[in-house]
C-alpha cells in the first residue's frame, strides 16, 4: 500500500509574522500622499528612510533604527528636491549613501552622517540631471560600486557612474510607455522592466538591446511589477482582464507560457513583491491591503507554493524591506518589514519557530554583504560577477565605513581600504565599569562551606539592593541627624522581618553600614567599614562584610584562613566563621560562643 503525500514538506510552513510593541514603532510621521506606486520606504541595517509630506518641495525622513517612539515635527529631513520625492533606495555597498528621484526631473545622492541628521540636509553629494520628466524609479547595481539606474516618465532608462557623475548608458526607445518597475538580476548583467504596454522585457544594458520580451504578461490595465529571481526566472504581479490580482512565474528562456499562474483576489491595490534569494520566499504586499502573503518558489510544480498570510487591522500605504544582514539571527528572524500607516511606521518580524538556540544553517546560508564585487569601470568593460557573500553565523557586523566624499574624478567610497584598515586595527581592552560592587567571595576548600558561601553571598547581595533602594527612597532618612538615624535591615537568621537598630551618635552611615557593620541595639558600638571606625582600629576588609567580624571590644582583628573556611583572630586562636555568620547579620563573638543582635 502506498500513501500519497498530503502535505508538502517545507521548513517555512510555520513562518509567522508579529508586529513589534507600540513603543518600538515610529509615530507621528506624515507619510507622503503622492499618487505613485512606490514603496515610500527604504531600510538598511543602520537607518530607515520614509518619504513624507513637505511644503515647498520634496523631503524624506532618515531615522536611526534605534530612534523609536514619537518623532517630533521639527525633526530634520532631507529636503533638497524642489518637487515631491517619488522613490528612494539605499546603496547596497555603503549604508550611509541613499539616492532619491523626484518630480523635479533630477536624481540626487546623499551622504547621511553616522549618527543621523542633526539639522536639515539640503546639499546633496551629487545631482544627476538627464531626464526630461519626473523620475519615478531609482535602484542601485547589486554588485558594481557606484552604478545607479534611474527610470523616468519620459520612458528613458539612464545608468550612471555616481563616483564621476557621468552618464554611462542611455536606453531610449526600448519602452513605448510608462515604466512601472525595474529589477536587476543577481549578478547585475541584465535587468527586467514592467511597462504600461503590458509587456515584460529583459534588457542587456551594456549592449542596449532587449534580450527577451513577453507581451501581455497580464491582461489587466492596472500597474504590474516584475522582479528577477536568483536562478534567472522572473516573478510578476499584475491583474487579469477581470481585474483579479495575479501572480506569475516565467522562465526567461521560454516566455510563451508562464511556469505558474495564481489568482489572489479582486482588490484594486498594486501588489509589491519582495524576494529573499537565500530562502526562495516571495512576500507580496498590496497597497491599501492589511495583509502580507508569502510564497515559496521551488523547482517542482506548481512552482509557486502558498505558505501563509500575515493579517493586521490597518491598511498599508507603503512597505520597507530589511536586508538579510540586518536581521536578528538569534531569534530565527528571516524577514523584517516596515509597514507604513497614515501616521506611523510599524516593524513586522517574520520568524521561523525553532526550539534550538543554536545557529540555524538552513535558514541563514551565506548572504550578500556590503562589499562590492567590482568597480564601475570593470562592469562597463564587460565583467560580470555575483555578490560577495558573508556568513551570518557570528551575527555579521560590517567594518566601519568612512564618510562619503564625492568628486568628479574619485569614487564615492573605498570600502576595500576601509575594510583593510578595520581588519588591521586592534581594539583597546574594555575599560572597567565604574561600579562600587564587591567581587565574589573566594572559593573555599571545603565543599559544604563553599555552598554556604555562595548561598550567603546571594542573600547579602539581595539585602544590599533592598537596603540601597530603601535608604535612597526615604526623605526622613536623608534629613535626619546622625544622632537619631535608625537603620532598617533584614535579619536572615530569623523570619526575615525588619529589625530596627540604633547607631552610636557621631558614627557616619552609608548604604554599606547596615550590611558590613555590627548593628547592635541601643548603646553598643557600631563598626563601620571604611570611615567611622573606633579609635585605634583599622577598616574592616571586604571579607569582614560577610561575617568575619571581630569582637565588640578592643581593636578590630583581621580575618585569617581556617581549615573549615575563614575566621577571625581572637587572641592567639582563630575562631571559624560558621555558615550562619556569613549571612550578613555580622555575629559578634563573646568568649567561645556566638551571639546575634537580640530581637527588639
Helices and strands as residue ranges (DSSP letters): E 16-19, G 22-24, E 26-27, E 41-43, E 47-52, E 58-64, E 69-70, E 78-81, E 85-90, E 97-102, E 106-111, E 126-129, E 135-140, E 147-152, E 157-161, E 166-171, E 179-184, E 191-195, E 200-204, E 209-214, E 225-228, E 234-239, E 245-250, E 260-263, E 271-276, E 281-286, E 291-297, E 304-311, E 318-321, G 324-326, G 329-331, E 333-340, E 344-351, E 367-368, H 376-380, E 389-390, H 415-424, H 447-472, H 475-479, E 486-490, E 498-502, H 513-516, G 542-546, E 559-562, E 565-570, E 573-576, G 579-582, E 588-590, E 593-595
